């Protein structure tokens, strides 16, 4: 009886540790929905978040323009998901990867459910403020298109 009590106490103690933070969940989730459609004979690419806030839009006639306004704000511990909008003419990513492996984007995003329709990346929890570029590649009318957005971790003061 005493042995059973000790085993049950140990199990309760283990559950308490896990519930108190032993299995830490990410601080936030950021869903980035990408949309590529044809408008007036041009490719129109849009990134938006889950609240339908448009992060940025550009068309193929803007290809020579620096795409400095494609910035998504993240925090340490954030899980970032990229997926195609339901209204997009494109449904799979060729690749999403950092321009240079850094502290915010230390690795390539992983496929979700073994598909290139949705990719994910966990931002390291102890990441310092900064901004890093990455690229999104997809096929549009037989051509590979590359878009160069950024992930930004703001300073503590601007949170």
C-alpha positions as CSV (number, residue, x, y, z in Angstrom):
1,X,0.0,0.0,0.0
2,X,2.8,2.4,0.9
3,X,4.5,1.6,-2.4
4,X,1.3,2.4,-4.4
5,X,1.0,5.6,-2.5
6,X,4.6,6.6,-3.4
7,X,4.1,5.7,-7.1
8,X,0.8,7.8,-7.2
9,X,2.6,10.6,-5.5
10,X,5.4,10.5,-8.1
11,X,2.9,10.6,-10.9
12,X,1.0,13.5,-9.4
13,X,4.3,15.3,-8.9
14,X,5.3,14.8,-12.5
15,X,2.0,16.0,-13.8
16,X,2.3,19.1,-11.6
17,X,5.8,19.9,-13.0
18,X,4.5,19.6,-16.6
19,X,1.4,21.8,-15.9
20,X,3.6,24.4,-14.2
21,X,5.7,25.0,-17.3
22,X,7.8,22.0,-17.9
23,X,6.3,21.8,-21.4
24,X,6.4,25.5,-22.4
25,X,4.1,26.5,-25.2
26,X,5.1,29.1,-27.8
27,X,4.2,32.7,-26.9
28,X,2.3,33.3,-30.1
29,X,1.3,32.1,-33.5
30,X,1.6,34.2,-36.6
31,X,-0.3,33.0,-39.7
32,X,0.9,34.5,-43.0
33,X,-1.5,33.9,-45.9
34,X,0.0,34.4,-49.3
35,X,-2.1,35.1,-52.4
36,X,-0.9,35.1,-56.0
37,X,-3.5,36.0,-58.6
38,X,-3.6,37.5,-62.1
39,X,-5.0,41.0,-62.3
40,X,-5.0,43.0,-65.6
41,X,-2.4,40.5,-67.0
42,X,-0.1,41.0,-64.1
43,X,0.9,38.8,-61.1
44,X,-0.5,40.4,-57.9
45,X,1.1,38.9,-54.8
46,X,-0.3,39.7,-51.4
47,X,0.7,38.7,-47.8
48,X,-1.7,39.1,-45.0
49,X,-2.1,37.9,-41.4
50,X,-4.9,36.0,-39.8
51,X,-6.8,39.3,-39.0
52,X,-6.8,40.1,-42.7
53,X,-4.3,42.9,-42.2
54,X,-2.4,43.2,-45.4
55,X,1.3,43.0,-44.8
56,X,2.2,44.0,-48.3
57,X,1.2,43.8,-51.9
58,X,3.2,44.0,-55.1
59,X,2.6,43.2,-58.7
60,X,5.0,41.9,-61.3
61,X,5.4,45.3,-62.8
62,X,7.0,46.3,-59.5
63,X,9.8,43.6,-59.9
64,X,12.6,46.2,-59.8
65,X,11.3,47.8,-56.7
66,X,12.8,46.9,-53.4
67,X,10.2,45.0,-51.4
68,X,11.2,46.6,-48.1
69,X,7.6,46.8,-46.9
70,X,7.1,43.1,-46.7
71,X,7.8,42.9,-42.9
72,X,6.2,40.6,-40.4
73,X,6.6,41.4,-36.7
74,X,7.4,38.3,-34.5
75,X,8.6,37.7,-31.0
76,X,10.9,35.0,-29.5
77,X,9.0,31.7,-29.2
78,X,6.5,32.7,-32.0
79,X,5.4,29.9,-34.4
80,X,5.2,31.3,-37.9
81,X,3.0,29.5,-40.5
82,X,3.0,30.4,-44.2
83,X,0.1,29.1,-46.3
84,X,-1.7,30.0,-49.5
85,X,-5.0,31.9,-49.3
86,X,-8.0,30.0,-50.5
87,X,-8.5,32.5,-53.3
88,X,-4.9,32.2,-54.6
89,X,-4.1,30.8,-58.0
90,X,-1.0,29.2,-56.5
91,X,-1.3,26.4,-54.0
92,X,2.3,25.2,-53.2
93,X,5.5,26.8,-52.2
94,X,8.7,25.8,-54.0
95,X,10.7,26.9,-51.0
96,X,10.8,29.3,-48.1
97,X,14.3,29.9,-46.7
98,X,16.4,32.6,-45.1
99,X,18.8,34.7,-47.3
100,X,21.4,33.9,-44.6
101,X,20.9,31.6,-41.6
102,X,20.7,34.0,-38.6
103,X,19.3,34.2,-35.1
104,X,15.7,34.9,-36.1
105,X,15.6,32.4,-39.0
106,X,18.2,29.8,-38.0
107,X,16.8,27.1,-40.4
108,X,14.5,26.5,-43.3
109,X,10.8,26.3,-42.4
110,X,9.4,22.8,-42.3
111,X,6.5,21.3,-44.2
112,X,3.3,20.8,-42.3
113,X,1.6,17.5,-42.9
114,X,4.2,16.6,-45.5
115,X,2.9,19.2,-47.9
116,X,4.4,22.3,-49.5
117,X,1.0,24.0,-49.1
118,X,1.8,25.0,-45.6
119,X,5.2,25.6,-43.9
120,X,6.2,26.5,-40.4
121,X,9.1,27.9,-38.4
122,X,9.6,28.4,-34.6
123,X,11.4,31.6,-33.8
124,X,14.0,30.9,-31.0
125,X,12.8,32.0,-27.6
126,X,15.9,33.9,-26.6
127,X,16.2,35.8,-29.9
128,X,17.6,39.4,-29.8
129,X,15.8,42.3,-31.6
130,X,16.7,42.6,-35.3
131,X,15.4,42.0,-38.8
132,X,16.3,39.2,-41.2
133,X,15.4,38.6,-44.9
134,X,14.1,35.4,-46.3
135,X,12.7,34.4,-49.7
136,X,9.4,32.8,-50.8
137,X,9.6,30.9,-54.1
138,X,6.6,29.7,-56.1
139,X,5.8,28.8,-59.7
140,X,3.6,31.3,-61.6
141,X,2.7,30.4,-65.2
142,X,5.7,28.1,-65.6
143,X,8.2,30.6,-64.1
144,X,9.7,30.5,-60.6
145,X,8.9,33.8,-58.8
146,X,10.9,34.9,-55.8
147,X,9.7,37.4,-53.2
148,X,12.0,38.7,-50.5
149,X,10.1,39.6,-47.3
150,X,11.5,40.1,-43.8
151,X,10.8,38.9,-40.2
152,X,11.4,41.5,-37.5
153,X,11.8,41.1,-33.8
154,X,11.2,44.6,-32.3
155,X,13.1,46.2,-29.4
156,X,11.6,45.7,-25.9
157,X,10.7,49.4,-25.9
158,X,8.5,49.1,-29.0
159,X,6.5,46.2,-27.8
